[in-house]
């Protein structure tokens, strides 16, 4: 299990497309999702759990 953070930024439709591509290509469980908007741009922060991935040692 490895917890990772992904940030998607851009126009709403671009960010939505990037998020959909990421979720289709990765086997993850979304733990938390936050969104902020500025004008017509959006930032989405996604904290995910990647099952089967061993976390880095030394932390």
BELVENUR-V726248 format. One record per run of one state. SS is the DSSP state (2 for helix, 1 for strand, 0 for the rest). FROM is the first residue (numbers start at 1). LEN is the number of residues. If there is no record, write none. Layout:
# BELVENUR-V726248
ss = <SS:SS>
from = <FROM:FROM>
len = <LEN:LEN>
This chain:
# BELVENUR-V726248
ss = <0:1:2:0:1:0:1:0>
from = <1:2:12:26:29:39:41:51>
len = <1:10:14:3:10:2:10:9>
